[in-house]
Amino acid sequence: MHAPVHPRVTTRQMFAIAGPAMVANLTTPMIGVVSTTAIGRLDDAALLGGVAMASVIFDCLFWLFAFLRISTLAFTAQAMGAGETHDYGAILMRGFIVAGLIGAALIVLQLPLAAALFGLMGGSEGVTRAAKTYFMIRIWSAPLAFANYVILGWLVGQARANRALALQIAINLINMIATVLLVLVYHSGIAGAAIAAVIAEAIGVGLGVIVCRKLAKDGFAVPRARLFDRDKLMRMLSVNRDIMVRTAALITVFLFFTAKGARAGDVTLAANAVLNNFLLVSAFFLDGFANAAQQLCGRAYGARDARGFADATRLILSWGIGFALVVAALFALFGPRLIDLMTTSEEVRRVARDFLVFIILAPLPGAFAFGFDGIYGGATWAHEMRNLMLASLAIFLLAWWALSSFGNAGLWSAMIAFYIARGGLQGARYPALYRASFKS
């Protein structure tokens, strides 16, 4: 009996997924730019501060549940690799159920949640009042936003990245257009910006359901026994739990970094904000490779294709490293000019240039961190993802503690140590997990 012949994983396949993901990521910050510009034209600092505070809260809150996209993508890709296309509908519907339950829970708990979050943020009375107005409206988008996570993961899991890109761009464009109309034309203030987000997510779900219904073989008519298959349900919940803990640890690092930067003074905080824009841009591209890794590795894992999995790993990491080196060189060459474009403050410019070296160093360890995140996600090695991220968090905190006397340089050094730990620990653990997953 001959072993099954699997198709080779190619660079073209990788970029067919990574490319659209990168473009979709680049359109997302435009929502914040448009919202800030629209509210900024109302000439009320409290409203501008309120939308900024509430946006940060929603970024972190919704990011915590990004496991819905990651796990749906991985399970769909694995089903594709295993030839279990009949399970696509069940994976989608399970995702919708979990998305709906989590979203409904956030809506029910909105009052105590708002009190706790705004108490931690510690904004002025005017800013907090404006942020609460935004929060109490946008929280109703939670089930819709989470359903869109599921839809996007399901589409990318089937290597239908162009459809996912079109859907993501549609959501973002609708959000921006609705914000401008509601805030500047219909003068609905900060409530209008929140309503725009709800409208965009709702239309996104509607469009996504239409697309998914056409792609699903049996539509949404999934037999109850298949939908509530105990083993698959428990596996999904276990994977989601572990990825959620992993994401919470990741969010903790970035919130800690921001808080410590804020305590160093307004100039340092502003300089760090400028430099974080560099990291954000490189992260958008590296996340595209992570998306490709999830799909390609997930498909190979489902097909029990050890060679394909290894090929996908090599492709993702080698292209990620190449991209990181190019980005680091661009930051080194043009970083000072970009800093000058982003701020007119000479003091902020000077401090940002002093710490630019850390931004130049970040992309290379970032390539390993994002690459292995995608590889581990595709193989649903969620337990290991959780444990290694918690270990990376501990390394970050220890590095900051050891280097805290160096001020902001110590803080940035701790962040670089965190990037190295993320990629390094997963890289060290990879061979054993690979052997265990594909042992004959």
Beta strands, then each sheet from edge to edge (+ up, - down):
end
